[in-house]
Amino acid sequence: MRTGNAQSPPADKNGSNGFQGIFRLCTHASTGRIQAPKICIHNYECYHCQFDQILDDMDIHNQ
């Protein structure tokens, strides 16, 4: 089980990543880990996200 080691999305000078409400860009999309746009539905609490877990599992198996 994951313990919440995800990165926060990049912030602008006001501390916002420019997205609010349902338009929050996924951390992995905003950092370039994935190329497709994806919306964060877990309020950047990646340890709740199955997509985040899949990406981490793929990274482990590709090492």
ZAKOL-925053 format. One record per atom (N, C-alpha, C): residue in three letters; atom name; x, y, z. Coordinates in pm, 1 decimal. Example, Ala and Ser with C-alpha at 12.3 -4.5 7.8 and 13.67 -1.06 7.14 Angstrom:
REM residues 2
PT  code  site         x         y         z
PT   ala     N    1319.0    -569.0     780.0
PT   ala    CA    1230.0    -450.0     780.0
PT   ala     C    1320.0    -330.0     780.0
PT   ser     N    1285.0    -225.0     708.0
PT   ser    CA    1367.0    -106.0     714.0
PT   ser     C    1290.0       3.0     787.0
//
This chain:
REM residues 63
PT  code  site         x         y         z
PT   met     N      84.0    -117.8       0.0
PT   met    CA       0.0       0.0       0.0
PT   met     C      88.4     124.0       0.0
PT   arg     N      47.1     223.3     -71.9
PT   arg    CA     123.5     347.1     -85.1
PT   arg     C     106.6     434.9      37.3
PT   thr     N     205.2     518.1      60.5
PT   thr    CA     201.9     604.6     178.0
PT   thr     C     193.9     751.7     143.2
PT   gly     N     167.3     787.5      16.7
PT   gly    CA     149.3     926.9     -19.9
PT   gly     C     278.2    1000.5     -48.5
PT   asn     N     361.6     947.3    -135.7
PT   asn    CA     488.1    1010.9    -166.4
PT   asn     C     483.9    1087.5    -297.4
PT   ala     N     367.9    1130.8    -339.6
PT   ala    CA     353.3    1198.0    -468.3
PT   ala     C     404.0    1341.2    -462.8
PT   gln     N     444.5    1389.4    -577.9
PT   gln    CA     489.3    1527.0    -589.0
PT   gln     C     369.1    1618.9    -602.6
PT   ser     N     384.7    1740.5    -559.4
PT   ser    CA     281.9    1840.8    -582.0
PT   ser     C     299.0    1895.8    -722.6
PT   pro     N     189.0    1937.7    -784.9
PT   pro    CA     200.9    1994.3    -917.9
PT   pro     C     276.3    2126.7    -914.1
PT   pro     N     340.4    2164.5   -1023.2
PT   pro    CA     414.3    2290.4   -1025.6
PT   pro     C     322.0    2407.9    -995.6
PT   ala     N     369.0    2499.6    -916.5
PT   ala    CA     287.8    2614.9    -878.2
PT   ala     C     341.9    2741.6    -942.6
PT   asp     N     252.9    2838.2    -962.5
PT   asp    CA     297.1    2967.3   -1012.3
PT   asp     C     337.1    3055.5    -894.5
PT   lys     N     361.9    3182.8    -918.5
PT   lys    CA     409.4    3271.8    -811.9
PT   lys     C     307.7    3291.0    -700.1
PT   asn     N     179.8    3260.2    -727.0
PT   asn    CA      74.8    3273.3    -626.2
PT   asn     C      50.3    3142.8    -550.7
PT   gly     N     126.5    3038.7    -582.0
PT   gly    CA     109.3    2910.8    -515.4
PT   gly     C       1.8    2823.9    -577.5
PT   ser     N     -48.2    2864.5    -694.1
PT   ser    CA    -153.1    2789.2    -762.2
PT   ser     C     -95.8    2727.9    -888.8
PT   asn     N    -145.5    2610.4    -926.6
PT   asn    CA    -100.8    2552.3   -1052.1
PT   asn     C    -187.1    2600.6   -1167.6
PT   gly     N    -277.9    2693.6   -1140.7
PT   gly    CA    -360.8    2751.3   -1245.2
PT   gly     C    -489.4    2676.3   -1270.1
PT   phe     N    -511.9    2568.7   -1200.4
PT   phe    CA    -632.3    2489.8   -1219.9
PT   phe     C    -710.7    2484.8   -1089.4
PT   gln     N    -840.9    2493.9   -1101.1
PT   gln    CA    -925.9    2494.2    -982.8
PT   gln     C   -1043.3    2398.2   -1003.1
PT   gly     N   -1098.5    2351.5    -894.6
PT   gly    CA   -1216.9    2266.1    -900.8
PT   gly     C   -1192.6    2141.0    -981.4
PT   ile     N   -1282.7    2113.3   -1074.8
PT   ile    CA   -1272.1    1991.0   -1154.6
PT   ile     C   -1167.1    2001.9   -1263.5
PT   phe     N   -1101.1    2115.9   -1275.8
PT   phe    CA   -1003.5    2136.4   -1381.0
PT   phe     C    -859.4    2123.6   -1332.1
PT   arg     N    -839.3    2050.3   -1223.8
PT   arg    CA    -703.9    2030.5   -1172.1
PT   arg     C    -628.7    1931.6   -1259.8
PT   leu     N    -518.2    1975.0   -1317.0
PT   leu    CA    -438.5    1888.1   -1401.5
PT   leu     C    -364.9    1787.0   -1315.1
PT   cys     N    -367.4    1662.9   -1355.7
PT   cys    CA    -298.1    1555.5   -1285.3
PT   cys     C    -149.7    1590.2   -1269.3
PT   thr     N     -95.4    1557.6   -1155.6
PT   thr    CA      46.6    1581.6   -1127.7
PT   thr     C     134.9    1520.5   -1235.5
PT   his     N     101.2    1402.4   -1280.5
PT   his    CA     183.4    1333.3   -1380.0
PT   his     C     178.5    1403.5   -1514.7
PT   ala     N      66.6    1465.3   -1548.2
PT   ala    CA      56.0    1541.6   -1672.8
PT   ala     C     131.5    1673.5   -1661.3
PT   ser     N     121.0    1739.1   -1546.8
PT   ser    CA     185.2    1869.8   -1531.9
PT   ser     C     337.5    1858.6   -1519.5
PT   thr     N     388.5    1744.2   -1474.6
PT   thr    CA     533.6    1726.3   -1464.0
PT   thr     C     593.4    1659.0   -1587.2
PT   gly     N     509.0    1616.5   -1681.2
PT   gly    CA     557.5    1555.4   -1803.9
PT   gly     C     576.3    1405.0   -1796.5
PT   arg     N     535.3    1342.6   -1688.8
PT   arg    CA     549.7    1196.3   -1677.3
PT   arg     C     460.9    1123.9   -1777.9
PT   ile     N     345.3    1182.6   -1808.6
PT   ile    CA     257.0    1130.4   -1912.7
PT   ile     C     233.3    1241.9   -2012.9
PT   gln     N     203.6    1206.3   -2135.6
PT   gln    CA     184.4    1305.4   -2240.8
PT   gln     C      38.2    1347.3   -2255.6
PT   ala     N     -53.5    1261.2   -2219.3
PT   ala    CA    -196.7    1290.5   -2235.0
PT   ala     C    -246.6    1380.1   -2121.9
PT   pro     N    -337.9    1471.2   -2151.4
PT   pro    CA    -395.7    1552.1   -2043.6
PT   pro     C    -483.6    1464.4   -1954.9
PT   lys     N    -476.3    1484.6   -1826.1
PT   lys    CA    -556.4    1406.3   -1731.8
PT   lys     C    -595.1    1497.9   -1616.8
PT   ile     N    -717.4    1485.9   -1573.5
PT   ile    CA    -769.3    1566.9   -1464.0
PT   ile     C    -753.8    1490.4   -1332.8
PT   cys     N    -710.2    1559.3   -1228.3
PT   cys    CA    -698.2    1497.9   -1096.0
PT   cys     C    -834.1    1502.0   -1026.8
PT   ile     N    -883.2    1385.8    -989.1
PT   ile    CA   -1012.4    1379.0    -919.3
PT   ile     C    -994.9    1348.0    -771.0
PT   his     N    -869.2    1342.5    -726.5
PT   his    CA    -841.0    1306.9    -587.3
PT   his     C    -775.8    1419.4    -508.6
PT   asn     N    -787.2    1544.3    -557.4
PT   asn    CA    -734.6    1660.5    -487.0
PT   asn     C    -584.5    1645.6    -456.8
PT   tyr     N    -510.0    1591.0    -553.4
PT   tyr    CA    -365.8    1570.1    -543.0
PT   tyr     C    -325.6    1478.5    -428.5
PT   glu     N    -415.9    1392.0    -386.2
PT   glu    CA    -384.1    1288.0    -288.1
PT   glu     C    -362.1    1159.4    -367.2
PT   cys     N    -244.2    1148.8    -424.5
PT   cys    CA    -215.1    1042.6    -520.3
PT   cys     C    -224.4     902.2    -460.3
PT   tyr     N    -209.9     891.4    -331.1
PT   tyr    CA    -218.2     758.6    -270.0
PT   tyr     C    -358.5     699.3    -281.9
PT   his     N    -458.7     780.0    -319.7
PT   his    CA    -594.4     729.8    -345.4
PT   his     C    -613.4     688.2    -491.3
PT   cys     N    -519.8     722.2    -576.9
PT   cys    CA    -539.5     713.7    -722.0
PT   cys     C    -485.4     582.3    -780.0
PT   gln     N    -573.0     507.6    -846.1
PT   gln    CA    -531.9     383.0    -910.2
PT   gln     C    -437.3     409.9   -1027.0
PT   phe     N    -459.4     519.7   -1098.7
PT   phe    CA    -372.8     555.2   -1210.9
PT   phe     C    -229.7     578.3   -1162.9
PT   asp     N    -214.3     649.1   -1053.4
PT   asp    CA     -82.8     672.9    -995.1
PT   asp     C     -16.1     541.1    -956.8
PT   gln     N     -91.7     451.4    -898.3
PT   gln    CA     -37.0     321.6    -857.6
PT   gln     C       8.5     241.4    -979.2
PT   ile     N     -69.0     245.6   -1086.6
PT   ile    CA     -32.5     174.5   -1209.1
PT   ile     C      97.8     229.3   -1265.4
PT   leu     N     112.1     361.9   -1268.9
PT   leu    CA     236.2     421.8   -1319.8
PT   leu     C     355.4     379.7   -1234.6
PT   asp     N     339.5     381.8   -1103.7
PT   asp    CA     448.4     340.8   -1016.0
PT   asp     C     483.5     194.2   -1034.9
PT   asp     N     383.9     109.4   -1050.8
PT   asp    CA     408.3     -32.4   -1074.0
PT   asp     C     482.0     -53.8   -1205.8
PT   met     N     444.1      22.2   -1309.3
PT   met    CA     512.2      11.6   -1439.1
PT   met     C     658.3      54.3   -1425.9
PT   asp     N     685.1     158.9   -1348.0
PT   asp    CA     823.0     203.9   -1327.2
PT   asp     C     906.3      97.4   -1257.1
PT   ile     N     848.3      31.1   -1159.5
PT   ile    CA     919.8     -74.0   -1085.9
PT   ile     C     954.1    -189.9   -1178.3
PT   his     N     859.2    -230.1   -1262.2
PT   his    CA     881.5    -344.2   -1350.0
PT   his     C     976.2    -312.4   -1465.8
PT   asn     N     989.4    -184.7   -1500.5
PT   asn    CA    1077.6    -144.7   -1610.4
PT   asn     C    1219.8    -116.5   -1564.9
PT   gln     N    1248.0    -126.7   -1438.2
PT   gln    CA    1384.3    -100.1   -1388.6
PT   gln     C    1471.4    -221.0   -1400.1
//
